[in-house]
Amino acid sequence: MANTNRVTIIDVTDGSAFALVPPCADPGFDHRSCDYWEDADRGSKAARLDWLRADPPAPAARPSSSTSNPFLDEAARSAEPVNPFAAPTRGAPTVNPFLAGEDQGEDNPFAPTRAARPSADDAPRKLRLLTRGVGVAGSYAKVLLVDDEPAAYCQFGPLTAYPRAQRTRELYPALPDAPLPAVITCVATTAEARGAGLGQRLVEAVIDDLTARGFAAVETYPEVGAVPNATSAATPAFWEAAGFTRAADDDRFPVMRRELG
């Protein structure tokens, strides 16, 4: 790893990029199924194999019994519900010109063009979480590749995307609340890539991205004394080396902050 120098950093915005997210050093955890920061109460870092596939479509509801109305029975047995107010061609979709075109398969001239994002039917749950801001705030994750091999991963985004980070900040009322910072919730390298400075290099790429998006500051919330393979937010020393300072000191959960711009 130390003898190679071709480094590529990509944004996780689709299935092919998501497939490059490297595994955690501890197999009990998995970046690809972690929602620890997205869920303030029940989020988990654990590996969940069922998250790595798309959710199957819900089965269509079928009537359990017939009614006394033969016209209702016929409608219930139909493969498609009959809507007398829909388009005259049976099965043709109706279009609301005031809704976003990406939701209806047609362009809306009154709405801004947004980048396509994976739908609920063709993407794992974690990928949908990572791409929910595409077209508005930008991507929420980056992967660093060395000679096309995944070596490091970083997750970030606006504070509003991560309820657990919001709850952490509530413990420190002295933190500035305007403008709200961006946050980096996770940074990790593979076991083989450690010691090469790749985590710091990836963080700098994220910092440049967040600065270009107009954020005034970025925060992260490491845990003091955590086992290296079990923590998602590195250590205070790591962030100090990346130009962060302790905005709120604590023996276990300090808030690290870096002003941008």
C-alpha positions in Angstrom: 0.0 0.0 0.0 2.8 2.4 0.9 4.5 1.9 -2.5 1.5 3.0 -4.5 0.5 6.6 -5.2 -2.5 6.6 -7.5 -5.3 8.0 -5.3 -8.8 8.6 -6.5 -11.7 10.0 -4.3 -15.2 9.4 -5.4 -18.6 10.5 -4.1 -21.1 7.8 -3.1 -24.1 8.7 -5.2 -25.1 5.4 -6.9 -24.9 1.7 -6.6 -21.6 1.3 -8.2 -19.9 3.7 -5.9 -21.7 2.2 -2.9 -20.3 -1.2 -3.8 -16.8 0.3 -3.2 -17.4 1.3 0.4 -14.7 -0.7 2.2 -15.5 -3.1 5.1 -15.0 -2.1 8.7 -11.8 -3.5 10.3 -14.1 -5.2 12.9 -16.5 -7.5 11.0 -19.2 -6.9 13.6 -19.7 -3.4 12.2 -20.5 -2.3 8.6 -20.5 1.1 7.1 -23.0 -0.1 4.5 -25.7 -0.9 7.1 -24.9 1.6 9.8 -27.5 4.1 10.8 -26.1 5.1 14.1 -25.9 8.8 13.3 -29.1 8.9 11.2 -31.3 7.6 14.0 -31.2 9.4 17.3 -32.6 6.6 19.4 -32.1 3.2 17.8 -29.3 3.7 15.4 -26.8 0.9 15.1 -23.3 0.4 13.7 -23.8 -3.4 13.5 -23.5 -5.4 10.3 -27.0 -6.1 9.0 -26.9 -8.2 5.8 -30.6 -7.6 5.0 -29.7 -3.9 4.5 -27.4 -4.7 1.6 -30.2 -5.6 -0.8 -33.2 -3.6 -2.0 -36.5 -3.9 -0.1 -38.9 -6.3 -1.9 -42.0 -4.6 -3.2 -45.0 -5.0 -0.9 -47.6 -7.5 -2.2 -50.8 -6.1 -3.6 -53.7 -6.3 -1.3 -56.3 -8.8 -2.3 -60.0 -8.8 -1.1 -60.7 -11.5 1.5 -64.3 -12.0 0.5 -66.9 -10.8 -1.9 -69.5 -8.1 -1.1 -73.1 -7.9 -1.9 -72.5 -5.3 -4.6 -71.5 -7.1 -7.9 -70.0 -3.9 -9.3 -67.6 -3.6 -6.3 -66.7 -7.2 -6.6 -65.7 -6.8 -10.2 -63.6 -3.7 -9.4 -61.8 -5.6 -6.6 -61.0 -8.6 -8.9 -59.5 -6.2 -11.5 -55.7 -6.2 -11.8 -55.8 -2.4 -11.7 -58.2 -0.3 -9.8 -60.7 1.6 -11.9 -60.6 5.4 -11.4 -63.4 7.2 -13.3 -61.5 10.5 -13.0 -58.2 9.2 -14.4 -57.0 9.5 -18.0 -59.4 7.9 -20.5 -56.9 5.3 -21.6 -57.1 2.4 -19.1 -53.9 2.2 -17.0 -52.5 5.5 -18.3 -50.8 7.5 -15.4 -52.1 10.9 -14.4 -49.6 13.7 -14.2 -49.5 16.6 -11.7 -47.6 19.4 -13.4 -46.8 21.0 -10.0 -45.0 18.0 -8.6 -41.3 17.3 -9.3 -40.7 15.6 -12.6 -38.4 13.0 -11.0 -41.3 11.5 -9.1 -43.5 11.1 -12.2 -41.0 10.3 -14.9 -41.6 13.6 -16.8 -39.8 16.9 -16.7 -41.4 19.7 -14.7 -40.5 23.1 -16.3 -41.3 24.9 -13.0 -39.0 22.8 -10.8 -35.1 22.8 -10.7 -33.4 19.9 -12.3 -32.1 17.5 -9.7 -29.6 14.7 -10.0 -31.1 11.2 -10.1 -31.0 9.2 -6.9 -31.7 5.6 -6.2 -35.3 4.8 -5.7 -36.8 2.7 -2.8 -37.1 -0.3 -5.1 -33.6 -0.5 -6.5 -31.2 0.5 -3.7 -30.2 -0.8 -0.3 -31.5 1.2 2.6 -28.1 2.7 3.6 -27.6 3.9 0.0 -31.0 5.7 0.1 -29.9 7.4 3.3 -26.6 8.5 1.8 -28.2 9.9 -1.4 -31.3 11.6 0.0 -29.5 15.0 -0.2 -28.2 14.6 -3.8 -29.4 17.5 -5.9 -30.0 19.7 -2.8 -27.0 19.5 -0.5 -24.8 17.1 -2.5 -23.4 13.7 -1.6 -23.1 12.5 2.0 -20.1 10.1 1.6 -16.8 9.7 -0.2 -14.5 6.7 -0.8 -10.8 6.9 -1.3 -9.2 4.4 -3.7 -5.6 3.5 -4.0 -4.8 1.9 -7.3 -8.6 1.3 -7.7 -8.8 -0.5 -4.3 -11.0 0.9 -1.6 -8.9 2.1 1.3 -10.8 4.8 3.2 -14.4 6.0 3.8 -15.9 9.2 5.1 -19.5 10.1 5.8 -20.6 13.8 6.3 -23.3 16.3 5.5 -25.5 18.9 7.0 -26.3 18.6 10.7 -30.0 18.2 10.0 -29.3 14.9 8.3 -28.0 13.3 11.5 -30.3 13.4 14.5 -27.8 11.8 16.8 -25.4 14.6 16.1 -28.1 17.1 16.9 -28.7 15.3 20.2 -25.0 15.4 21.0 -24.9 19.1 20.4 -27.8 19.7 22.8 -25.5 18.6 25.6 -23.3 21.6 25.0 -25.5 24.8 25.0 -22.4 27.0 24.6 -21.9 25.7 21.0 -22.8 28.3 18.4 -26.2 27.5 16.8 -26.1 29.8 13.8 -25.2 29.1 11.2 -25.5 25.4 11.8 -22.3 23.4 11.0 -21.8 20.6 8.7 -20.7 17.4 10.4 -18.4 14.5 9.7 -19.9 11.4 11.4 -17.5 8.7 10.2 -14.0 8.4 8.9 -12.2 5.0 8.6 -9.4 3.3 6.7 -9.0 -0.4 6.1 -6.6 -2.2 8.3 -4.1 -2.6 5.4 -4.2 1.2 4.7 -3.5 2.4 8.2 -0.5 4.6 8.8 -0.3 6.0 5.3 -2.2 9.3 6.0 -5.1 8.4 3.8 -7.7 9.2 6.4 -6.4 12.7 6.7 -6.2 13.1 2.9 -9.8 12.0 2.6 -10.9 14.5 5.4 -9.2 17.3 3.5 -11.2 16.4 0.4 -14.4 16.5 2.4 -13.4 19.8 4.0 -12.8 21.3 0.5 -16.2 20.0 -0.6 -18.1 21.4 2.4 -16.3 24.8 2.0 -17.4 24.9 -1.6 -21.0 24.2 -0.5 -21.0 27.3 1.7 -20.7 25.8 5.2 -19.0 28.1 7.7 -17.8 25.3 10.0 -17.7 21.6 10.4 -17.9 19.5 13.6 -17.3 15.9 14.6 -17.9 14.0 17.8 -15.2 11.4 18.7 -15.3 9.2 21.7 -12.3 9.3 24.0 -10.8 5.9 24.8 -12.9 4.0 22.2 -11.4 0.9 20.7 -10.0 1.9 17.3 -11.9 -0.7 15.3 -15.2 0.1 17.0 -15.3 3.9 16.7 -16.8 5.8 13.8 -15.4 9.2 14.5 -11.7 8.5 15.1 -10.0 10.2 18.0 -9.5 13.8 19.2 -5.8 13.6 18.3 -6.7 12.7 14.7 -9.0 15.7 14.4 -6.4 18.0 15.9 -4.0 16.9 13.3 -6.6 17.9 10.7 -6.9 21.4 12.0 -9.8 20.9 14.4 -10.0 22.4 17.9 -12.0 21.4 21.0 -15.1 23.5 20.8 -16.6 21.7 23.8 -14.3 19.7 26.1 -15.4 16.6 27.8 -13.7 13.6 29.3 -15.5 11.2 26.9 -17.3 13.0 24.1 -15.6 16.3 23.2 -16.8 18.3 20.2 -14.2 19.0 17.6 -14.7 22.0 15.3 -13.0 23.6 12.4 -14.0 26.9 10.9 -14.2 27.0 7.1 -13.7 29.6 4.5 
